[in-house]
Amino acid sequence: TIQKLTIEDGLSQGMIFDLLQTGDGFLWVATKDGLNRYDGYNFKVFSNNPFNPYSISENTITALFEDSAGRLWVGLQNKGVDVYDSKTGRFHHFPLDAVEGLPPRSRSIQGFTETPGDGAVWAIVYGGGLVQFPLPPEWEKGLPDEPNLGLLMPPTFISLPKYEGSLEPDKPEFFVNLARRANGDVLVFSEKGVYTVRPENHAARFLEHFQSDKLMIRSLRTAWHGEEVLWFFRIKSKTDISAPDLMRWQNGQVEIFPIPESMKYLWKRLLPGENGHCRMVIGHGMWDIGPSETPDFSKPDIVFDAVPTCWGRDRNDNAWAGTIGYGLRKVNHFQGLFHAGAKGWSLNGVWAQGGRYYAKWVNEIRTYDSRTGHFSKQSAFPDAPYLQISLAFDPSGKIWLLAASEETPPKQMLLKYTPENTKSAERIFEFEAQLSLQDPLFRAHDGRIWIATQGLKLIRFDPKNEQFNYFDAGYLFGEKANTVRPVSIAEDNHGTIWVGTIRGLIKCTPTRQGIDFQLIQANPDNPDGLNNNSIAYILPTPDNQLWIGTKGGGINVFDTQTAQCQHITTETGLLNNVVYGILPGNTFAGQDKWDEFWCSSNRGLAKIKMGKSNPFNFSITTYTMELGLQDNEFNTQACFKADNGELLFGGINGINRFFPERLPQDTVAPPVYIVHVEINHQKAGTDILGSPPEMLSKLKLSHNQNNLSFEFAALDFTDPSKNRYRYRLTGLDRDWVEIGNLRFAHFNHLAPGEYEFRVQANNGESPWADAPHAVRVIVMPPWWWSFGAKLVYLLLTLLSVWRIYRFQVNRIKVREELAFQYRETERLAELDRIKSNFFSNLTHEFRTPLTLIIEPLRQLLEEYPNKKWTEKITLAKNNSEKLL
């Protein structure tokens, strides 16, 4: 299958002029409406913004080139050349309007090359010729902050001699391609001739030993074993495109390959291939032509659904083609390795033996042609009954067919065929049973054939004595026995038969008396047992294990000695918990130990590679439709390992067959980049981040920008669903957070602080690889919790403490002063009491004598009013009264 990527997938326009994978791993696509960058999941479109001087100059992109400094050169249809700086995400411009000497005709850029030493980039202009862009060495560290680089370093037009030797010499010359020769010269192709230019002095001349009298509408240079090979599409004139031819010029020798008349009006193009080959495009077809090969115009190597315009391979060897109006096409490098066939048929069984292939559709087993991929429309066993159920093979190549007739009552039978003649059975053995379409059949190590039927009836046939033996395990299910349907039957290396049913696992141990049956079912109280009863497939291994595929529980690795299970589910990396079939690979960890298992599911195929020291330190690699599978959904019982080691799986859209050891392993870790950042659920552009997301190394956020999301992509385009991711935000996550093939990390309500975001990826087989930049995330605190605010809070706190301290000191001082005043008042009061008591006592002692003195003086004044003594007695009386 060829994968389509169109405008429905996010491509800006279906007309593709060029494509290129740059050193960082991104795929760039030049379209008629913008420059597209593909990361395996999404397209990012760069288009002209008249308000941004660093946006791309115009939207019609005609050519792409990456120089030795990692800069992307973008050829435009009318406005010259732009240079994209991945560090800044800006486009710088080289307009051609002011280039001295450049003819004012069509200025569409057709291609680029770079000369070593001086690092100059050269461009071919369709209507003008050759232009050189000499870049200063200091620009390798970074382009200057000037959108128009032509002002700082004007391009140089290289004048070429006039080519007189071709048809229509007087008409303008148009240039179609350029290339760098092994000696460093620049090779220039025009419709009229080929020129070579010396970079150091711009000396131009015609290519030696090359002459043509026709117009070269397409030209290409390849190199093979050090020899230069030139390729051309030639016509007589633009007005007469009859009898075009392909010309190959090598060492002065010319070979002409006439193109069939039926192709003369079809689109034609020459594209560089691999190992010196040329990719020739005529119409929808593409031919891969080597330097010494003769093209077969009737057998293109690839036929596209649209006309290809450009071609390239990515670092994983996937091929990419642009088309005229219909987008991109991807040819996966796994294409053809899984040998898909029988398209459109849902197969319920597949088998192979001795190079012959068989497949079952509904009730009929037919042959499958591995060369053409066609599924027969007739039964491979035309003499067999209508109901053809399953096949088994013995070492001699004989085929055993389990079948039943439609008649009433139906006949059940085993038919024996030789591989050379499946038209007529060699022997037919009838037996008593009631068969259904999915009853399993297998041949045991001792040559006997086992059949499991509805209700757990087991039938054993011994080809030596041609005897059938019947066993009944239905009693294990009681009254529900008739509802139990067997799906798989197998034998371990001890001779024990195991039957997988929709209700559990049956262990059948042969004894002298018959068979002992044991029912093993899932038990919620036993986490080391089966985790699901619906069993789809049983694969015994040489080291006493059963690999059991279940419909809902993934894979149960059952130890036949201990009856304990280890589980491989979606939680441990399995694509889907429905596993239809399990086959061993062709590699071994030891003499009796497989180290690789292939499993079919509803989500493709899974390869489980066991660890050497610890078997359950396994890795899981997934394969899907993108890698060439018939579909992602496979069918029950449709898996088989052929005698030559080839694995077969049948599904809803045919068959896949392959040798697992021949599949390429990609153990080179893909580059992984952050491709999108959201802050508070809003896209953050370069203006906010300060750089493109893939170059982001530091992100400073305010306190209310604490909802952060990252989207990342591993640039392995083989099958993006295989890519696995894990991330860690140091400061929040203690360990890596593994998220499978999800590509997003969300963080809500981040607390202020510093964090470091790292992301890793692998492609399912490779080791983990880090993104080139870890992102230092700084969430600033709010202003009220900034350093300055904290300093103010500290000063206020200290001032408050000091004020409280001073208040307490003053309070204590006042309290002590009041206490002192109280004590002093008490002391003085006590003194007053003492004085009062003293004077009271003293007064009492004086009053009596004074009274006795005053009374006689009063009487003297009344009885002896002698003026001479009256004044003296009165004075004595008054003073005595004062003492009272």
Order of alpha helices (4+ residues) and beta strands (2+ residues): beta-beta-beta-beta-beta-beta-beta-beta-beta-beta-beta-beta-beta-beta-beta-beta-beta-beta-beta-beta-beta-beta-beta-beta-beta-beta-beta-beta-beta-beta-beta-beta-beta-beta-beta-beta-beta-beta-beta-beta-beta-beta-beta-beta-beta-beta-beta-beta-beta-beta-beta-beta-beta-beta-beta-beta-beta-beta-beta-alpha-beta-beta-beta-beta-beta-beta-beta-beta-alpha-alpha
